[in-house]
Amino acid sequence: MVLAVGLWQGSQPHLFHTAISPRKVYRLEYYEASFLQSLMHHDFNMPAFARLYRIQPETLIGESEVVDLRMNGELYWYIEVPMNKVRVGRDIVFENIPPECTDCPPLPDSAVMP
C-alpha cells in the first residue's frame, strides 16, 4: 500500500506559480515536473511545464511539453490581434488564443511583457 501511494505521489506534478493575463481572462499555471517526468528529462536543470486556462468559464486551452525552465521562463501575453499567443521563454508557445476583448485599447508593453 505504501509503495502504491509513493508511486502515485511520484507521478503527480506540483503547481509552483500562477500568472493572470492583463485583463484577467486567462490563467497560466506553472508546474514542476513529477518525479517520473524528471527521470525522463534528467538532463534538464528545472523540468517544468505550463497549462493555460480560460478563467470564465473554466476551460483548459492547452498544456505544454516538459521543458527546461531554468533561465527560460519569461512570460509574454501576446493575446491581441494579430499575434494571438502566450509565450513562456523560448520553448513554450500557446497559439491561436482568442483576444481578451475586441474593442479594447492596446495594452502597454509593460502589461504584455511583465
MOPAC internal coordinates of N, CA, C and O (Angstrom, degrees):
PM7 1SCF
backbone

  N    0.0000 0     0.00 0     0.00 0    0    0    0
  C    1.4528 1     0.00 0     0.00 0    1    0    0
  C    1.5290 1   110.96 1     0.00 0    2    1    0
  O    1.2310 1   120.30 1   134.64 1    3    2    1
  N    1.3333 1   117.04 1   -45.36 1    3    2    1
  C    1.4603 1   121.12 1   179.96 1    5    3    2
  C    1.5290 1   110.10 1   -62.61 1    6    5    3
  O    1.2310 1   120.38 1   141.58 1    7    6    5
  N    1.3227 1   116.88 1   -38.42 1    7    6    5
  C    1.4621 1   120.71 1   178.81 1    9    7    6
  C    1.5338 1   110.42 1   -63.83 1   10    9    7
  O    1.2310 1   120.34 1   138.14 1   11   10    9
  N    1.3309 1   116.95 1   -41.86 1   11   10    9
  C    1.4639 1   120.87 1   179.24 1   13   11   10
  C    1.5261 1   111.02 1   -63.18 1   14   13   11
  O    1.2310 1   120.36 1   136.51 1   15   14   13
  N    1.3220 1   116.91 1   -43.49 1   15   14   13
  C    1.4697 1   120.71 1   178.19 1   17   15   14
  C    1.5237 1   110.09 1   -64.11 1   18   17   15
  O    1.2310 1   120.19 1   138.56 1   19   18   17
  N    1.3079 1   117.24 1   -41.44 1   19   18   17
  C    1.4688 1   121.15 1   178.56 1   21   19   18
  C    1.5181 1   112.08 1   -63.65 1   22   21   19
  O    1.2310 1   119.93 1   138.28 1   23   22   21
  N    1.3220 1   117.73 1   -41.72 1   23   22   21
  C    1.4647 1   120.90 1   177.31 1   25   23   22
  C    1.5186 1   111.22 1   -65.89 1   26   25   23
  O    1.2310 1   120.19 1   139.52 1   27   26   25
  N    1.3343 1   117.24 1   -40.48 1   27   26   25
  C    1.4552 1   120.43 1   178.42 1   29   27   26
  C    1.5325 1   110.08 1   -63.02 1   30   29   27
  O    1.2310 1   120.72 1   133.75 1   31   30   29
  N    1.3303 1   116.23 1   -46.25 1   31   30   29
  C    1.4696 1   120.85 1  -179.75 1   33   31   30
  C    1.5279 1   110.55 1   -62.39 1   34   33   31
  O    1.2310 1   120.64 1   140.74 1   35   34   33
  N    1.3241 1   116.38 1   -39.26 1   35   34   33
  C    1.4641 1   120.24 1   179.95 1   37   35   34
  C    1.5140 1   113.64 1   -69.54 1   38   37   35
  O    1.2310 1   120.38 1   161.61 1   39   38   37
  N    1.3128 1   116.87 1   -18.39 1   39   38   37
  C    1.4607 1   119.79 1  -179.69 1   41   39   38
  C    1.5232 1   112.72 1   -92.81 1   42   41   39
  O    1.2310 1   119.54 1  -179.85 1   43   42   41
  N    1.3236 1   118.48 1     0.15 1   43   42   41
  C    1.4632 1   122.63 1  -176.05 1   45   43   42
  C    1.5331 1   111.73 1   -99.53 1   46   45   43
  O    1.2310 1   120.12 1   -51.61 1   47   46   45
  N    1.3444 1   117.38 1   128.39 1   47   46   45
  C    1.4681 1   119.41 1   173.67 1   49   47   46
  C    1.5292 1   109.98 1   -72.92 1   50   49   47
  O    1.2310 1   120.53 1   -18.09 1   51   50   49
  N    1.3268 1   116.59 1   161.91 1   51   50   49
  C    1.4664 1   121.60 1  -177.86 1   53   51   50
  C    1.5227 1   110.01 1  -122.36 1   54   53   51
  O    1.2310 1   120.79 1   -56.92 1   55   54   53
  N    1.3399 1   116.09 1   123.08 1   55   54   53
  C    1.4622 1   122.24 1   177.02 1   57   55   54
  C    1.5265 1   108.95 1   -65.24 1   58   57   55
  O    1.2310 1   120.28 1   -51.09 1   59   58   57
  N    1.3549 1   117.07 1   128.91 1   59   58   57
  C    1.4612 1   118.26 1   178.03 1   61   59   58
  C    1.5246 1   114.20 1  -126.14 1   62   61   59
  O    1.2310 1   119.74 1   170.75 1   63   62   61
  N    1.3379 1   118.11 1    -9.25 1   63   62   61
  C    1.4596 1   118.83 1   177.90 1   65   63   62
  C    1.5246 1   109.33 1  -162.59 1   66   65   63
  O    1.2310 1   120.80 1   -30.08 1   67   66   65
  N    1.3215 1   116.07 1   149.92 1   67   66   65
  C    1.4603 1   122.66 1   177.01 1   69   67   66
  C    1.5208 1   108.56 1  -134.35 1   70   69   67
  O    1.2310 1   120.77 1   -39.43 1   71   70   69
  N    1.3240 1   116.13 1   140.57 1   71   70   69
  C    1.4635 1   121.64 1   175.66 1   73   71   70
  C    1.5315 1   108.14 1  -130.52 1   74   73   71
  O    1.2310 1   120.87 1   -36.65 1   75   74   73
  N    1.3189 1   115.94 1   143.35 1   75   74   73
  C    1.4618 1   122.62 1  -179.92 1   77   75   74
  C    1.5267 1   108.57 1  -112.22 1   78   77   75
  O    1.2310 1   120.45 1   -40.94 1   79   78   77
  N    1.3289 1   116.75 1   139.06 1   79   78   77
  C    1.4662 1   121.08 1  -179.36 1   81   79   78
  C    1.5288 1   110.84 1   -62.94 1   82   81   79
  O    1.2310 1   120.10 1   -19.20 1   83   82   81
  N    1.3292 1   117.41 1   160.80 1   83   82   81
  C    1.4746 1   120.72 1  -175.69 1   85   83   82
  C    1.5266 1   114.79 1   -55.19 1   86   85   83
  O    1.2310 1   119.87 1   144.19 1   87   86   85
  N    1.3159 1   117.85 1   -35.81 1   87   86   85
  C    1.4719 1   119.79 1  -179.84 1   89   87   86
  C    1.5269 1   111.78 1  -103.10 1   90   89   87
  O    1.2310 1   120.85 1  -164.24 1   91   90   89
  N    1.3211 1   115.97 1    15.76 1   91   90   89
  C    1.4723 1   123.54 1   172.94 1   93   91   90
  C    1.5296 1   114.41 1    60.68 1   94   93   91
  O    1.2310 1   121.04 1  -141.96 1   95   94   93
  N    1.3308 1   115.61 1    38.04 1   95   94   93
  C    1.4611 1   121.16 1   177.75 1   97   95   94
  C    1.5256 1   110.82 1  -101.82 1   98   97   95
  O    1.2310 1   120.29 1   148.10 1   99   98   97
  N    1.3350 1   117.06 1   -31.90 1   99   98   97
  C    1.4613 1   121.95 1  -176.51 1  101   99   98
  C    1.5233 1   111.06 1  -120.42 1  102  101   99
  O    1.2310 1   121.33 1   -27.06 1  103  102  101
  N    1.3365 1   115.07 1   152.94 1  103  102  101
  C    1.4709 1   121.96 1   176.31 1  105  103  102
  C    1.5259 1   107.82 1  -128.84 1  106  105  103
  O    1.2310 1   121.05 1   -48.00 1  107  106  105
  N    1.3210 1   115.60 1   132.00 1  107  106  105
  C    1.4561 1   121.75 1   175.91 1  109  107  106
  C    1.5219 1   107.86 1  -110.89 1  110  109  107
  O    1.2310 1   120.71 1   -53.87 1  111  110  109
  N    1.3179 1   116.25 1   126.13 1  111  110  109
  C    1.4642 1   121.19 1   179.18 1  113  111  110
  C    1.5188 1   109.09 1  -112.54 1  114  113  111
  O    1.2310 1   121.17 1   -46.63 1  115  114  113
  N    1.3249 1   115.36 1   133.37 1  115  114  113
  C    1.4632 1   122.09 1   177.26 1  117  115  114
  C    1.5233 1   108.38 1  -102.60 1  118  117  115
  O    1.2310 1   120.53 1   -46.35 1  119  118  117
  N    1.3148 1   116.59 1   133.65 1  119  118  117
  C    1.4615 1   121.96 1  -179.58 1  121  119  118
  C    1.5147 1   110.37 1  -123.73 1  122  121  119
  O    1.2310 1   120.90 1   -44.08 1  123  122  121
  N    1.3381 1   115.89 1   135.92 1  123  122  121
  C    1.4594 1   120.21 1   167.68 1  125  123  122
  C    1.5153 1   106.68 1   -71.41 1  126  125  123
  O    1.2310 1   120.32 1   -40.83 1  127  126  125
  N    1.3038 1   117.00 1   139.17 1  127  126  125
  C    1.4590 1   120.32 1   178.40 1  129  127  126
  C    1.5279 1   109.28 1   -62.39 1  130  129  127
  O    1.2310 1   121.03 1   -31.15 1  131  130  129
  N    1.3201 1   115.63 1   148.85 1  131  130  129
  C    1.4603 1   119.66 1   176.69 1  133  131  130
  C    1.5218 1   109.37 1   -66.77 1  134  133  131
  O    1.2310 1   120.84 1   -12.62 1  135  134  133
  N    1.3084 1   115.99 1   167.38 1  135  134  133
  C    1.4616 1   120.85 1   179.01 1  137  135  134
  C    1.5282 1   110.46 1   -56.64 1  138  137  135
  O    1.2310 1   120.52 1   136.64 1  139  138  137
  N    1.3184 1   116.62 1   -43.36 1  139  138  137
  C    1.4666 1   120.18 1  -179.74 1  141  139  138
  C    1.5299 1   111.47 1   -66.30 1  142  141  139
  O    1.2310 1   119.95 1   138.52 1  143  142  141
  N    1.3367 1   117.70 1   -41.48 1  143  142  141
  C    1.4624 1   120.79 1   176.42 1  145  143  142
  C    1.5281 1   110.56 1   -64.06 1  146  145  143
  O    1.2310 1   120.58 1   142.33 1  147  146  145
  N    1.3306 1   116.50 1   -37.67 1  147  146  145
  C    1.4650 1   120.40 1   178.17 1  149  147  146
  C    1.5266 1   111.51 1   -63.46 1  150  149  147
  O    1.2310 1   120.81 1   143.08 1  151  150  149
  N    1.3138 1   116.06 1   -36.92 1  151  150  149
  C    1.4638 1   119.24 1   176.76 1  153  151  150
  C    1.5278 1   111.13 1   -64.29 1  154  153  151
  O    1.2310 1   120.65 1   141.27 1  155  154  153
  N    1.3202 1   116.36 1   -38.73 1  155  154  153
  C    1.4685 1   120.24 1   179.47 1  157  155  154
  C    1.5297 1   111.49 1   -69.53 1  158  157  155
  O    1.2310 1   120.33 1   152.95 1  159  158  157
  N    1.3228 1   116.98 1   -27.05 1  159  158  157
  C    1.4695 1   122.42 1  -179.01 1  161  159  158
  C    1.5318 1   109.19 1  -116.90 1  162  161  159
  O    1.2310 1   120.70 1  -129.45 1  163  162  161
  N    1.2986 1   116.26 1    50.55 1  163  162  161
  C    1.4717 1   122.13 1  -174.48 1  165  163  162
  C    1.5165 1   113.25 1   -62.03 1  166  165  163
  O    1.2310 1   119.77 1   160.35 1  167  166  165
  N    1.3302 1   118.04 1   -19.65 1  167  166  165
  C    1.4604 1   120.75 1  -179.63 1  169  167  166
  C    1.5274 1   112.83 1   -84.83 1  170  169  167
  O    1.2310 1   119.44 1   175.68 1  171  170  169
  N    1.3426 1   118.68 1    -4.32 1  171  170  169
  C    1.4634 1   122.34 1   178.18 1  173  171  170
  C    1.5267 1   109.70 1   -86.75 1  174  173  171
  O    1.2310 1   120.61 1   -42.55 1  175  174  173
  N    1.3326 1   116.43 1   137.45 1  175  174  173
  C    1.4609 1   121.03 1   175.93 1  177  175  174
  C    1.5256 1   112.16 1   -75.90 1  178  177  175
  O    1.2310 1   120.63 1   144.07 1  179  178  177
  N    1.3424 1   116.41 1   -35.93 1  179  178  177
  C    1.4659 1   121.23 1  -179.09 1  181  179  178
  C    1.5282 1   108.57 1  -138.12 1  182  181  179
  O    1.2310 1   120.00 1  -104.18 1  183  182  181
  N    1.3460 1   117.61 1    75.82 1  183  182  181
  C    1.4686 1   119.20 1  -178.88 1  185  183  182
  C    1.5263 1   110.72 1   -68.49 1  186  185  183
  O    1.2310 1   121.30 1   -52.85 1  187  186  185
  N    1.3219 1   115.12 1   127.15 1  187  186  185
  C    1.4652 1   120.60 1  -177.13 1  189  187  186
  C    1.5250 1   108.89 1  -156.34 1  190  189  187
  O    1.2310 1   121.51 1   -11.56 1  191  190  189
  N    1.3263 1   114.72 1   168.44 1  191  190  189
  C    1.4598 1   120.57 1   173.83 1  193  191  190
  C    1.5206 1   107.70 1  -146.19 1  194  193  191
  O    1.2310 1   121.12 1    -8.32 1  195  194  193
  N    1.3309 1   115.47 1   171.68 1  195  194  193
  C    1.4636 1   120.43 1  -177.99 1  197  195  194
  C    1.5238 1   110.22 1  -130.93 1  198  197  195
  O    1.2310 1   121.50 1   -28.69 1  199  198  197
  N    1.3186 1   114.73 1   151.31 1  199  198  197
  C    1.4672 1   122.60 1   173.21 1  201  199  198
  C    1.5164 1   107.88 1  -124.80 1  202  201  199
  O    1.2310 1   120.87 1   -45.03 1  203  202  201
  N    1.3252 1   115.94 1   134.97 1  203  202  201
  C    1.4599 1   121.71 1   178.23 1  205  203  202
  C    1.5252 1   108.41 1  -110.23 1  206  205  203
  O    1.2310 1   121.17 1   -50.98 1  207  206  205
  N    1.3388 1   115.36 1   129.02 1  207  206  205
  C    1.4585 1   122.36 1  -179.79 1  209  207  206
  C    1.5191 1   110.57 1  -122.78 1  210  209  207
  O    1.2310 1   120.81 1   -32.91 1  211  210  209
  N    1.3169 1   116.06 1   147.09 1  211  210  209
  C    1.4590 1   121.04 1   163.23 1  213  211  210
  C    1.5251 1   104.49 1   -85.67 1  214  213  211
  O    1.2310 1   119.99 1   -44.59 1  215  214  213
  N    1.3258 1   117.63 1   135.41 1  215  214  213
  C    1.4637 1   120.90 1  -173.21 1  217  215  214
  C    1.5231 1   111.81 1   -76.10 1  218  217  215
  O    1.2310 1   119.78 1   135.06 1  219  218  217
  N    1.3479 1   118.03 1   -44.94 1  219  218  217
  C    1.4628 1   121.33 1  -175.68 1  221  219  218
  C    1.5123 1   109.47 1  -130.49 1  222  221  219
  O    1.2310 1   116.84 1   -68.08 1  223  222  221
  N    1.2908 1   123.62 1   111.92 1  223  222  221
  C    1.4585 1   126.41 1    -7.00 1  225  223  222
  C    1.5274 1   109.87 1   -74.00 1  226  225  223
  O    1.2310 1   120.53 1   -27.32 1  227  226  225
  N    1.3120 1   116.59 1   152.68 1  227  226  225
  C    1.4698 1   122.79 1  -178.12 1  229  227  226
  C    1.5334 1   108.99 1   -59.19 1  230  229  227
  O    1.2310 1   120.89 1   -69.47 1  231  230  229
  N    1.3464 1   115.90 1   110.53 1  231  230  229
  C    1.4556 1   121.41 1  -176.85 1  233  231  230
  C    1.5205 1   109.30 1  -140.64 1  234  233  231
  O    1.2310 1   120.47 1   -52.20 1  235  234  233
  N    1.3187 1   116.71 1   127.80 1  235  234  233
  C    1.4612 1   121.06 1   174.17 1  237  235  234
  C    1.5210 1   108.13 1   -76.93 1  238  237  235
  O    1.2310 1   120.36 1   -59.70 1  239  238  237
  N    1.3286 1   116.91 1   120.30 1  239  238  237
  C    1.4575 1   121.50 1   179.72 1  241  239  238
  C    1.5210 1   110.56 1   -89.10 1  242  241  239
  O    1.2310 1   120.53 1   140.86 1  243  242  241
  N    1.3282 1   116.60 1   -39.14 1  243  242  241
  C    1.4520 1   118.88 1  -179.82 1  245  243  242
  C    1.5064 1   112.43 1  -174.15 1  246  245  243
  O    1.2310 1   121.76 1   -16.32 1  247  246  245
  N    1.3328 1   114.24 1   163.68 1  247  246  245
  C    1.4618 1   122.30 1   177.54 1  249  247  246
  C    1.5215 1   107.37 1  -134.17 1  250  249  247
  O    1.2310 1   120.55 1   -45.18 1  251  250  249
  N    1.3058 1   116.55 1   134.82 1  251  250  249
  C    1.4559 1   120.77 1  -178.38 1  253  251  250
  C    1.5244 1   110.90 1   -84.00 1  254  253  251
  O    1.2310 1   121.36 1    -9.47 1  255  254  253
  N    1.2978 1   115.01 1   170.53 1  255  254  253
  C    1.4576 1   121.97 1   169.78 1  257  255  254
  C    1.5312 1   107.67 1   -74.98 1  258  257  255
  O    1.2310 1   120.45 1   -12.61 1  259  258  257
  N    1.3154 1   116.74 1   167.39 1  259  258  257
  C    1.4657 1   120.94 1   173.75 1  261  259  258
  C    1.5265 1   107.64 1   -73.70 1  262  261  259
  O    1.2310 1   120.87 1   -52.20 1  263  262  261
  N    1.3341 1   115.93 1   127.80 1  263  262  261
  C    1.4641 1   122.36 1   179.96 1  265  263  262
  C    1.5244 1   108.72 1  -131.04 1  266  265  263
  O    1.2310 1   120.81 1   -11.23 1  267  266  265
  N    1.3068 1   116.06 1   168.77 1  267  266  265
  C    1.4625 1   121.30 1   175.69 1  269  267  266
  C    1.5294 1   107.80 1   -90.00 1  270  269  267
  O    1.2310 1   120.24 1   -71.85 1  271  270  269
  N    1.3355 1   117.14 1   108.15 1  271  270  269
  C    1.4691 1   121.08 1  -178.04 1  273  271  270
  C    1.5243 1   113.61 1   -87.55 1  274  273  271
  O    1.2310 1   119.81 1   178.11 1  275  274  273
  N    1.3147 1   117.96 1    -1.89 1  275  274  273
  C    1.4704 1   119.08 1   179.04 1  277  275  274
  C    1.5307 1   108.61 1   -63.17 1  278  277  275
  O    1.2310 1   120.98 1   -58.73 1  279  278  277
  N    1.3233 1   115.73 1   121.27 1  279  278  277
  C    1.4690 1   122.95 1  -178.95 1  281  279  278
  C    1.5360 1   110.70 1    58.39 1  282  281  279
  O    1.2310 1   120.09 1  -149.31 1  283  282  281
  N    1.3334 1   117.43 1    30.69 1  283  282  281
  C    1.4559 1   121.31 1  -173.10 1  285  283  282
  C    1.5276 1   110.45 1  -151.11 1  286  285  283
  O    1.2310 1   119.20 1  -140.98 1  287  286  285
  N    1.3271 1   119.14 1    39.02 1  287  286  285
  C    1.4541 1   119.29 1  -174.70 1  289  287  286
  C    1.5079 1   115.82 1  -124.11 1  290  289  287
  O    1.2310 1   119.50 1  -158.19 1  291  290  289
  N    1.3470 1   118.56 1    21.81 1  291  290  289
  C    1.4591 1   120.34 1  -179.90 1  293  291  290
  C    1.5191 1   109.73 1   -65.72 1  294  293  291
  O    1.2310 1   120.37 1   -44.78 1  295  294  293
  N    1.3153 1   116.90 1   135.22 1  295  294  293
  C    1.4574 1   122.38 1  -176.84 1  297  295  294
  C    1.5230 1   110.10 1  -104.78 1  298  297  295
  O    1.2310 1   120.83 1   -47.56 1  299  298  297
  N    1.3418 1   116.02 1   132.44 1  299  298  297
  C    1.4584 1   122.90 1   178.26 1  301  299  298
  C    1.5261 1   108.79 1  -129.82 1  302  301  299
  O    1.2310 1   120.71 1   -57.72 1  303  302  301
  N    1.3273 1   116.24 1   122.28 1  303  302  301
  C    1.4663 1   122.29 1   178.44 1  305  303  302
  C    1.5222 1   108.41 1   -96.97 1  306  305  303
  O    1.2310 1   119.25 1   -94.05 1  307  306  305
  N    1.3093 1   119.04 1    85.95 1  307  306  305
  C    1.4661 1   123.15 1   176.64 1  309  307  306
  C    1.5301 1   108.49 1   -94.73 1  310  309  307
  O    1.2310 1   120.05 1  -118.34 1  311  310  309
  N    1.3237 1   117.52 1    61.66 1  311  310  309
  C    1.4604 1   120.03 1  -172.65 1  313  311  310
  C    1.5250 1   113.10 1  -103.90 1  314  313  311
  O    1.2310 1   120.98 1  -150.14 1  315  314  313
  N    1.3051 1   115.73 1    29.86 1  315  314  313
  C    1.4542 1   121.00 1   173.26 1  317  315  314
  C    1.5206 1   108.15 1  -115.23 1  318  317  315
  O    1.2310 1   120.76 1   -26.69 1  319  318  317
  N    1.3212 1   116.15 1   153.31 1  319  318  317
  C    1.4562 1   121.56 1   177.45 1  321  319  318
  C    1.5189 1   107.96 1   -61.28 1  322  321  319
  O    1.2310 1   117.13 1   -44.02 1  323  322  321
  N    1.2882 1   123.06 1   135.98 1  323  322  321
  C    1.4600 1   129.26 1     9.27 1  325  323  322
  C    1.5391 1   114.03 1   -98.83 1  326  325  323
  O    1.2310 1   119.15 1   178.74 1  327  326  325
  N    1.3144 1   119.23 1    -1.26 1  327  326  325
  C    1.4698 1   120.73 1  -173.78 1  329  327  326
  C    1.5312 1   111.95 1   -71.56 1  330  329  327
  O    1.2310 1   119.85 1   123.26 1  331  330  329
  N    1.3081 1   117.89 1   -56.74 1  331  330  329
  C    1.4668 1   124.08 1   177.11 1  333  331  330
  C    1.5291 1   112.92 1    51.97 1  334  333  331
  O    1.2310 1   120.64 1  -125.11 1  335  334  333
  N    1.3299 1   116.39 1    54.89 1  335  334  333
  C    1.4600 1   119.09 1   178.07 1  337  335  334
  C    1.5194 1   110.60 1  -150.96 1  338  337  335
  O    1.2310 1   121.55 1   -20.10 1  339  338  337
  N    1.3083 1   114.64 1   159.90 1  339  338  337
  C    1.4615 1   123.14 1   172.45 1  341  339  338
  C    1.5180 1   105.34 1  -119.97 1  342  341  339
  O    1.2310 1   121.03 1   -49.92 1  343  342  341
  N    1.3243 1   115.63 1   130.08 1  343  342  341
  C    1.4600 1   120.75 1  -176.02 1  345  343  342
  C    1.5230 1   109.24 1  -123.84 1  346  345  343
  O    1.2310 1   120.86 1   -45.45 1  347  346  345
  N    1.3267 1   115.96 1   134.55 1  347  346  345
  C    1.4649 1   122.81 1   174.11 1  349  347  346
  C    1.5204 1   106.58 1  -121.00 1  350  349  347
  O    1.2310 1   121.14 1   -69.09 1  351  350  349
  N    1.3261 1   115.43 1   110.91 1  351  350  349
  C    1.4558 1   119.80 1  -178.67 1  353  351  350
  C    1.5168 1   111.41 1    59.95 1  354  353  351
  O    1.2310 1   120.89 1    32.37 1  355  354  353
  N    1.3247 1   115.90 1  -147.63 1  355  354  353
  C    1.4607 1   119.68 1  -179.25 1  357  355  354
  C    1.5244 1   112.60 1  -100.54 1  358  357  355
  O    1.2310 1   119.93 1   173.59 1  359  358  357
  N    1.3471 1   117.73 1    -6.41 1  359  358  357
  C    1.4585 1   120.00 1  -171.62 1  361  359  358
  C    1.5185 1   116.05 1  -110.53 1  362  361  359
  O    1.2310 1   119.08 1   161.62 1  363  362  361
  N    1.3254 1   119.35 1   -18.38 1  363  362  361
  C    1.4656 1   121.22 1  -176.81 1  365  363  362
  C    1.5230 1   108.69 1  -115.71 1  366  365  363
  O    1.2310 1   120.94 1   -56.52 1  367  366  365
  N    1.3408 1   115.81 1   123.48 1  367  366  365
  C    1.4565 1   121.45 1   177.13 1  369  367  366
  C    1.5266 1   108.49 1  -138.90 1  370  369  367
  O    1.2310 1   120.97 1   -54.65 1  371  370  369
  N    1.3168 1   115.75 1   125.35 1  371  370  369
  C    1.4640 1   122.45 1   171.61 1  373  371  370
  C    1.5258 1   105.62 1  -105.37 1  374  373  371
  O    1.2310 1   120.51 1   -60.66 1  375  374  373
  N    1.3319 1   116.64 1   119.34 1  375  374  373
  C    1.4641 1   120.59 1  -175.13 1  377  375  374
  C    1.5289 1   111.48 1  -108.83 1  378  377  375
  O    1.2310 1   121.56 1   -12.69 1  379  378  377
  N    1.3475 1   114.62 1   167.31 1  379  378  377
  C    1.4629 1   123.32 1   178.58 1  381  379  378
  C    1.5247 1   112.45 1    57.87 1  382  381  379
  O    1.2310 1   120.91 1  -137.23 1  383  382  381
  N    1.3218 1   115.87 1    42.77 1  383  382  381
  C    1.4558 1   122.47 1   178.53 1  385  383  382
  C    1.5300 1   108.40 1   -84.14 1  386  385  383
  O    1.2310 1   119.98 1   -53.97 1  387  386  385
  N    1.3281 1   117.64 1   126.03 1  387  386  385
  C    1.4761 1   118.63 1   177.83 1  389  387  386
  C    1.5314 1   110.69 1   -60.91 1  390  389  387
  O    1.2310 1   119.94 1   -36.83 1  391  390  389
  N    1.3363 1   117.72 1   143.17 1  391  390  389
  C    1.4633 1   119.89 1   178.57 1  393  391  390
  C    1.5229 1   111.08 1   -61.58 1  394  393  391
  O    1.2310 1   121.09 1   -26.14 1  395  394  393
  N    1.3196 1   115.53 1   153.86 1  395  394  393
  C    1.4654 1   120.10 1  -179.82 1  397  395  394
  C    1.5182 1   111.31 1   -67.30 1  398  397  395
  O    1.2310 1   120.03 1   145.39 1  399  398  397
  N    1.3090 1   117.54 1   -34.61 1  399  398  397
  C    1.4591 1   122.07 1   173.95 1  401  399  398
  C    1.5251 1   107.39 1  -156.21 1  402  401  399
  O    1.2310 1   120.72 1   -21.00 1  403  402  401
  N    1.3303 1   116.23 1   159.00 1  403  402  401
  C    1.4622 1   119.33 1  -173.95 1  405  403  402
  C    1.5254 1   113.82 1   -93.77 1  406  405  403
  O    1.2310 1   119.38 1   150.51 1  407  406  405
  N    1.3219 1   118.79 1   -29.49 1  407  406  405
  C    1.4613 1   120.94 1  -176.23 1  409  407  406
  C    1.5251 1   113.26 1  -111.77 1  410  409  407
  O    1.2310 1   120.17 1  -158.09 1  411  410  409
  N    1.3032 1   117.28 1    21.91 1  411  410  409
  C    1.4691 1   120.93 1  -178.28 1  413  411  410
  C    1.5188 1   110.08 1   -82.73 1  414  413  411
  O    1.2310 1   120.41 1   -29.44 1  415  414  413
  N    1.3220 1   116.82 1   150.56 1  415  414  413
  C    1.4602 1   119.28 1   174.20 1  417  415  414
  C    1.5280 1   109.67 1   -68.26 1  418  417  415
  O    1.2310 1   119.57 1   -25.62 1  419  418  417
  N    1.3276 1   118.42 1   154.38 1  419  418  417
  C    1.4573 1   121.58 1  -179.76 1  421  419  418
  C    1.5418 1   111.70 1   -58.88 1  422  421  419
  O    1.2310 1   121.18 1   -32.71 1  423  422  421
  N    1.3024 1   115.35 1   147.29 1  423  422  421
  C    1.4624 1   120.43 1   178.10 1  425  423  422
  C    1.5265 1   110.45 1   -78.64 1  426  425  423
  O    1.2310 1   119.86 1   -33.29 1  427  426  425
  N    1.3195 1   117.87 1   146.71 1  427  426  425
  C    1.4647 1   119.92 1   173.58 1  429  427  426
  C    1.5263 1   109.52 1   -69.72 1  430  429  427
  O    1.2310 1   120.45 1   -23.28 1  431  430  429
  N    1.3146 1   116.75 1   156.72 1  431  430  429
  C    1.4706 1   121.38 1   179.67 1  433  431  430
  C    1.5147 1   112.25 1   -56.14 1  434  433  431
  O    1.2310 1   119.92 1   147.31 1  435  434  433
  N    1.3336 1   117.76 1   -32.69 1  435  434  433
  C    1.4696 1   120.75 1  -179.02 1  437  435  434
  C    1.5334 1   111.46 1   -65.20 1  438  437  435
  O    1.2310 1   119.42 1   154.62 1  439  438  437
  N    1.3303 1   118.71 1   -25.38 1  439  438  437
  C    1.4561 1   121.33 1   177.62 1  441  439  438
  C    1.5194 1   111.60 1   -85.46 1  442  441  439
  O    1.2310 1   120.43 1   147.88 1  443  442  441
  N    1.3198 1   116.78 1   -32.12 1  443  442  441
  C    1.4609 1   121.69 1   180.00 1  445  443  442
  C    1.5269 1   110.62 1   -74.02 1  446  445  443
  O    1.2310 1   120.79 1   139.26 1  447  446  445
  N    1.3139 1   116.10 1   -40.74 1  447  446  445
  C    1.4624 1   121.90 1  -177.30 1  449  447  446
  C    1.5334 1   109.48 1  -122.43 1  450  449  447
  O    1.2310 1   120.32 1  -106.01 1  451  450  449
  N    1.3442 1   117.00 1    73.99 1  451  450  449
  C    1.4647 1   119.96 1  -175.27 1  453  451  450
  C    1.5249 1   113.21 1   -65.11 1  454  453  451
  O    1.2310 1   120.10 1   180.00 1  455  454  453

